[in-house]
């Protein structure tokens, strides 16, 4: 492969940073009314918090722990070291928080952790359980909803308990919220970054100049939203490259079968494309990533990880992601604090974009024959010289 044009790379990175800074500027704009973040009890009692996720995802732990750390910084919770269980499972962390975290103001309710386990029948059962609890027992003051499934299940008029939706790939396209500016429900708030995946595709194309981009995703409304297909199509139309799809299974309980479907697609795409965009889905996980990396690298196919630096460390070529979870944790903690100080979730800004974190794997670049100029390397925040197994 040819080396990257340094001038072009500089322009791309500058434009990307400019867009991101505009996003940060928007995120810091005033809410629809002024609300404080000072710790405040609920009529002498603690605010009770629940949790719902579509299934296990390491990012959910990252969002949860970062938000709790933000609450610590704001004084709502006493300082403590949050454990990180193997696989970043949120249930044992939630149980630990319910028992061990000390606070005069909030309580993480021990029996209020719900998970659909990526099973559609279980999803329906858990959704009904939560909504029944919110309407009948009425013992939760706020629910953290992790991911698209959870967001869709609780962003409705069937209850009125405040809901904060995190880690949903595209809350607008998934019809969780009405728009970036308006959640559509007084009790719903969803953090959103509408240009995140479009930025990724533009930068990846500027770096690699691919003509045929492979994307493996589930052929459903959810799958298209996770993969940001509409944004990829927009950039493809502007720049004249072709999208080569391969359909997988993602939102299923059998994660082994989901993984096999992604591996099959990588083998199929490797003979047809000159780059692959690796989007978040059930079949891209600790068990499958080493094999996906091997297939791509043996076929000299550049890869871009939608989800961030962790998979770049494990062998995908590059990614652009957040610089840690602290900024988003502080944002989410402030949203929670404002709700407990009287704000309706709908009144609070949903747009939040962060400074870029550019990750590159030099070993992967070497294996696929891609030369990276020194200026491009200097712009990277994280550089990995080897391919490491997933942790």
C-alpha positions, -999 to +999 in steps of 0.1 A: +000+000+000+011+036-006+021+058+022-004+084+036-001+120+022+011+140+052-006+172+041-039+155+037-035+137+071-029+171+088-060+186+071-081+156+081-070+157+117-074+195+119-109+193+105-118+165+129-106+184+159-125+215+148-157+195+145-151+179+179-144+213+195-176+227+181-194+196+196-179+203+230-189+239+227-224+228+220-224+204+249-215+231+273-243+253+262-270+263+287-298+239+295-334+250+290-333+263+326-306+266+352-302+237+376-275+231+402-255+199+409-251+204+447-259+172+466-295+172+479-315+146+497-350+136+487-371+151+515-347+137+541-344+103+523-320+090+497-327+090+459-331+054+448-315+043+415-321+013+393-303-002+363-314-019+331-292-033+302-299-053+271-272-077+279-235-079+289-212-053+272-179-041+287-187-005+277-217-006+301-193-011+330-172+018+317-202+041+316-215+030+350-182+033+368-173+066+352-207+081+362-203+069+398-168+084+399-184+117+386-209+115+414-179+111+438-163+142+424-195+162+428-199+151+464-229+129+460-210+097+470-180+092+492-148+084+475-141+047+470-123+024+445-148+007+422-140-029+415-135-042+380-147-078+377-135-101+350-153-093+318-165-060+333-198-076+343-221-049+358-241-071+381-214-078+407-204-041+405-240-031+411-242-054+441-210-040+455-222-004+450-255-012+468-236-027+498-204-007+500-208+028+486-215+054+513-237+083+505-261+106+524-280+113+492-283+084+468-287+046+470-281+020+443-309-004+450-296-040+453-326-057+436-330-031+409-303-045+384-321-059+353-306-075+322-323-090+291-292-111+285-295-104+248-325-127+247-357-113+230-381-133+252-362-123+283-362-087+271-400-086+270-401-101+305-376-077+320-392-047+303-426-056+318-411-062+353-394-028+353-424-008+341-447-026+365-423-018+393-421+018+383-459+022+381-470+000+411-442-002+436-429+033+427-397+028+447-372+040+421-365+077+415-343+072+384-332+043+361-299+041+342-307+024+308-276+010+291-277+004+253-303+005+225-326-022+238-329-007+273-333+028+259-361+017+235-379-002+263-380+027+287-383+057+264-421+057+263-453+070+279-459+038+299-443+053+330-430+087+342-398+077+362-367+097+350-345+076+327-309+083+316-300+064+285-263+057+279-242+038+254-269+037+227-252+038+193-276+062+177-306+072+200-322+092+172-320+066+144-330+039+169-361+060+176-353+062+213-355+100+212-372+125+189-341+145+180-307+156+193-324+187+209-355+170+222-359+135+238-397+137+232-406+127+268-403+148+299-387+119+319-362+108+292-326+119+286-301+103+261-266+115+256-260+118+218-232+125+194-247+125+159-215+130+140-193+105+158-194+076+133-195+099+102-162+115+115-148+080+118-156+070+082-143+103+068-110+100+086-106+063+077-112+071+040-088+100+041-061+078+056-066+047+034-084+059+003-103+026-001-126+020-030-146-009-015-155-008+022-167-039+038-192-038+067-205-068+085-238-061+104-271-076+112-297-069+085-323-052+108-332-017+119-311-023+151-282-037+131-282-008+106-283+017+135-254+000+154-233+000+122-243+036+112-251+024+077-270+056+068-239+077+077-216+054+058-239+056+028-238+094+030-200+096+029-198+069+002-221+089-020-200+120-015-166+103-020-175+077-045-165+045-027-186+013-027-201-003+004-199-041+004-222-056+031-222-090+048-250-099+071-244-113+106-265-123+136-260-100+166-289-095+190-292-131+199-285-150+232-262-175+215-230-153+213-211-183+198-233-183+168-231-145+166-193-147+166-193-174+139-214-152+117-190-123+119-160-146+113-178-159+082-184-124+070-147-114+075-136-144+054-161-134+027-153-097+027-115-103+027-117-114-010-139-085-020-128-053-003-098-031+004-109-020+039-133-031+067-152-010+092-156-031+123-188-020+141-200-029+175-222-060+177-226-092+197-202-113+175-173-089+180-159-098+214-129-111+233-132-146+218-136-136+181-114-105+178-081-124+175-095-145+146-110-114+129-076-097+132-059-127+118-082-129+088-079-091+080-041-090+085-033-121+065-053-106+036-037-072+041-070-055+048-069-022+068-095-022+096-111+005+117-127-003+151-159+017+157-157+011+195-122+024+203-086+017+213-091-016+231-096-035+198-068-015+182-045-028+209-057-063+200-049-059+163-073-037+143-054-010+125-069+022+139-098+039+157-109+073+169-125+073+203-130+092+235-100+100+257-111+078+286-145+078+302-139+105+328-154+134+307-186+115+298-189+102+334-188+138+346-214+148+320-237+119+331-232+126+368-241+163+363-272+153+344-282+130+373-275+157+399-296+183+380-325+158+378-323+153+416-322+191+419-355+195+401-348+193+364-369+173+340-346+152+319-361+167+288-349+201+299-312+191+298-288+193+269-282+158+253-254+167+229-220+158+242-188+153+221-153+148+233-118+155+223-104+129+199-083+100+209-065+085+178-052+050+182-029+031+158-014-003+158+020-002+142+024-040+141-008-043+122+004-016+098+036-036+092+017-068+086-006-053+060+022-033+043+010+002+053+036+029+058+027+056+083+045+089+081+061+104+112+036+134+112+007+110+114+023+090+142+029+122+161-008+130+159-018+097+175-026+096+212-021+058+216+003+037+196+006+000+200+038-017+187+025-052+191-008-071+189-020-080+224-047-106+233-079-091+246-079-086+283 
